[in-house]
Amino acid sequence: MKTKLNLAAGAIAAVLALPMAAQAQTINVTLVNGHPPIFLWVKHLTETYIPTVNAALQGSGYTINWTEAYGGTLAAVGGELEAIEDGLAEVGAVPTVFEPTSLPLQNVTYYTPFGPSDPNLVMQVMDDLHGSIPGMISSWEKYGLEYLGGGFALDNYVLMTNFPVTSMDDLKGHRIAAPGAAVNWLEGTGAVGVAGNLTTYYNDMQTGVFDGLIVFPTAAAPAKLQEVAPYVTVTDFGAQYAGSLVANKAWFDAQPAAVQDALRKGAAAYTTAYLAEQSQRVAAAMTALGGTDPSKVTKLSDAEKARWAAALPDVAGAWAKDADGQGLAGTEVLTAYVAALKAAGVTLPRDWSQR
């Protein structure tokens, strides 16, 4: 009997001595974005975000069982915020470009067109604003979301059309699709701006719904938009902050510190890897957009860009005033954003912070 008791005690001791990883608590997490994995900001959810979080949790006593919900399987493009807010997903990449009403402050870059072409700079400035202006974070918290840091910025937007463009005048009467607030870039040009997104651009161009698109190269090339919009005009609308990684705040607050830290580490690694691959892809994307006739890729002159910028109404001022009227830090964000660009040496064809 004594021998049996000793064996039992030894077995219990062996179980208690197992490393924490062997007894880890598993947490179920659904990760959402409405776009399919063909796009870089979704690709790095799988390739960078998840592995980084998993690695950070090693030895912590916690593991995550991931469910990846992309391409409309859980939320359509622009429906990610609601999906996370409602608890259908715990974490997601929310494309703020499709939330100009819910998240106006996060859309400041889309109201300051012809800005810097470097997405690294835009991303850094926007992350800094989240850290220095409380209203940026509270914008997320209003919808029960926790800002995890970083996110993704899109490369320098171009104009793609089924007709040649040498000046702003060529746009008159044409229907041009643009995402979210980018429709404002067409005001005063004579074009008819129509809201659209990457998931429908190809078919809409093919069927004649639009005559052109405002889009960024690293998404346009894999979507093969040059097949339906072969004329590419480098307008230098600028790189744009387009979204962040966020979590359902109530769920996030209930998680142990190790899990919270891992989710934030994953967000930082995600942004770094995304921007690095984006930088490598831009040149190849522009080559691909040239297709079989590179002569159809043209660059708008500096004079024409300045003329276009001057022709636009004061979209930034109107945006800031509207945000201020809602009790948001519109003017503060606009002023800080433009000041940061100037401090970085960016030359703007129009100073959007001036009234």
N, C-alpha and C positions, 0 to 999 in steps of 0.2 A: 504493500500500500504506500509505504514511504517513497519507494522508487517511482510509483505512478504520480504521486504528488509532486515530486521533484521534476519529473518530465513535463507535467502540466505547467508548473511554474516557469520552467525554462521556455516553453512554447509561448507563454504570455509575454515573457520578457523579450523574446525574439521579435514578436509582433510590435511591441512598444518601441523596439530599437530600430524598426524600419525607417528609412529616410522619409522626410515629410513628403517628397515628391511622390512616393509610392502610395501615400494616403491622401493625396491632393483632393481638394474640393473642386468639383467641376461646375463651372458657370456657363450657362447657355447664353450666347450672344448672337443676335441677328445683325448683320452688317448690310446696309442698304445704299443703293444708288440707282437712279432710273435709267442711266445709260448702259449699254452693253460693254463687255470687257475689251472691245476693239479700241476703245478710247483710253488714253494714257492715265487719266485720273482714276479710272476703274481698275485698270491693269495693276497699278501699284497698291491698290487695296489688298489684292491677292498676293502680289510678289514682295511687297515691302511691309505694309502695315501689319498684317496678321503674323508673319514670321517674327517681326520685331517685338510685338506684344508677347508672343509665346516665349521668345528667348528671355525677355525681361522677367517673366514669371517663373522661370526655372528655379527650383529650390525654395519657392515662396510658400508652397503648400496650396497653390491655386493653379488650375488650368482652365482654359476656355474651350468650349465646344462651339465652333463657329458655324453659322448658317449664312451663306453669301447670297444675297437677294439683289441681283442686278438685272438690267434690261427690262424693267417693267414687271418683273415677277412678283414684286410686293408693292412697289410704288412707281408711278409714271414719272417722267422727267418733270420736275417742279413739285412733285408730291412727297419728296423725301422729308421735308420739315414736318409735315403733318403726321407722317408715318412714325417718326421718332417721338414727336410730341404726344401722340396717342398711345405710345408704348408698343406699337407693332414691331418696331426695331429698337434695339438698345443703342446702336451706334450707326453713324452714316456719314457720307460725304454729301453735304447739302450744297447744291449749286445756287449760290446767292443771286446769280444773274437772273434767275427765274423767280426771285422774291423781291422785286423792287418796291412793293407795297409793304410787305411784312418786315423786310430788312433794308430799309432805305440807306442807312449809314454804310452798310457793307457794299453798296453799289456806287460809291463816290467815284470810282475810276470810270464807270460807264457814263458819268455825267461830265467828264473832263477829257473828251476825245483829243486825238493827236498828241497824246502824252508819250512817255518813254516806251521804246520797243522791247526793253529787257524785262522779262517776267520775274527774274530774280530780284530786281530792284523793287518792282511793284509789290511782290510778295513780302519782302522785308519791311517796306514802309507800312503796309497794311497790318502786318503782325505787330509792328511797333505801336500803331495807333490803337490796336486792341489792348495793349499794355498801358498806354498813357491816357486814354480817354475813357472814363468809366462807362459812358453811354454806349460804347461799342459792345462791351460784354453784356450790359443790361438788355441790349436789343435781343440777344439770344435767350437770356433768362426769362424774358417776357413770355416766351413760348415753351418754358420748361426745359430749356436745352443748356448743356454745359459745353462751352468752347474748349476744345482740347488743344488748340494751338495750331499754327501753320495753316495748311490747306493747299490750294492750287491756284495758280495764275495761268492765263492763256497767252500764247505767243501773239505777236504783232498781227492784228486783224488786217485782212485784205478784202477787196471787193472782187467777186467772181460773177461774171455775166455771160449771157448768150449773144452779146453784141459788144463791139469795141468801145472803149472809153478812153478818151484823151483829156477830157475836162469835165467838170461838174455839170456843164450844160448838156452833155450827152445823156444824162439820167432823166431828163424831163419826160414825164408821162409813164415811165417804166415802174413796174412793181418790183420792189426790192425787199427781200426778207432779211430780218435781223433778230438776234435773240434779245429778249427783255428790253432793257433801257437803251440798247444800241439802236433801236428804231429812231431815237432822237437825233442820231447823226445824219439823218436824211432830211430833217426839217429845213426848209428854205432852199433845197437843192432842185426842186421840181419833181423829184421822185416820189412815188407812193410807198411809204414804209409800211411793211406788214410783219407782225410778230411771227416768229418761226423758231424751229430748233433742229438740231442735227439728225434726229431720228426720222424726220419727214422731208428734209431738204431735197434729196435725190429724186424722189418720186414727184414732189411738187414742181421741181424744175422740169422734169421729163414730161409732165402732163400740162405744162404751160401755166401753172398757177402763179409762178413768179418768173421774172426776167433776169433776176440776179440775186446774189446772196452776200451778206457781210459775214465773214467766217475767218477762222484762223487756220494756218497751213497744216499743222500737225494733226488736225482732225479732218480737214478737207481732203487730204491725200488718201488716208485709209478708207474714207467714205467714197472715194473715186468721183468727187464732185466735178472734177475737170472734164468728165465725160459728158456732162449736161450743161456745164458753165465753163467753156474753154477759154474765155478771155479773163485773165487775172491782172488786176490793177493793184499794185502795191501802193496803198493810200497812206500807210503809216498811221492808222487810227490808234495804234498803240497796243501794248500788252495790257491785259485786264485781270484784276482780281476776280475770281469766279466762284469761290466756294471754300468751305472749311470742313474739317472733321469735328463733329459734335456728338454728344451723347445725351440720352434722356437724363435730365438732371436728377430727378427723384431716384432713378435706378443708380446713377453714378454715385450720388451721395451715400447710398446704402452699401456701396462696395468697400472692401478693406483698402487701406492705403496702398498696399502692394499692387492691387489691380488698378487703382486710379493712376498711380505712377506709371505703370506699364502702358496704359492707354495713351498717356501723354507722350511717353517716349516713342511709341509707335507713330504718333502724329508728326513728331519732329523728323523722324527717319523717313516717313512717307514723303514729306515736302522736299527734303533733300534729294531723295532718289528720283522723285518725279521731275524736279527742275533739271537735274543732271541729264536724264534721258531726253527730256524735252529739248534741251540745248543741242544735243547730238542729232536730233531728228529734223530740226528746222530746215537745214540746207537741203537734205534729201527730200523733204516734203515739197519745197519750192521747185526742185527739179522735176519731181513727179507731177506737179501741177502744170508744168510746161508741156507735158505729154509729148506728142509727136511734132508739135510746132511751138518751140520755146519762144518764138517771136511774139506769141500772144500774151506773154508775161511782160508787162510794162510797168514803169514806175511813174507815179504822179509827180510833177515838178514841185519844188519847194514853194514856188509862187502860187501854184494852183492849190496846194495844201493850205497855205495861208488864206487864200481867197475862200476856200471851203469853210475853214474854221471861222472866218469872219462873217460868213453868210448865215451861220447857225444862230438861232436866238440864244439868249443867255440861259441855256439849259442848266448850267451849274447853279446859277443864282436862283432860278426858280425852284430847283431841287432843294437847295439849302433853306430857302424861305419856307417851303412847304414842310420840311422836316422840323424846322424851328417851331412852326405853328403847331406841330404835334407834341411839342415838349421835348424834342430830340436835339442832339448836338450837331445839327446840320452845318451851320456856319463854322463852328469850331473844327469839325472834321474836314470840311473843304479847305479852310485856311491852313490847317496843319498838313494836309496831304500835298497841296501845291508848294508849301514852304519846304517840305522834305524833298520834293523833286528838284527844286531850285538848288537846295543845299548839296544835292548829289550831282549838280552840274548839268541838269537837263534843260535844254532850250525849248520853250514852248511857243508854238506859233500864235497862241492866244493864252493870256493869263486869266484862267477861269476864276481866280479869287478876287479879281477886280470887277467892280460894278460900273 
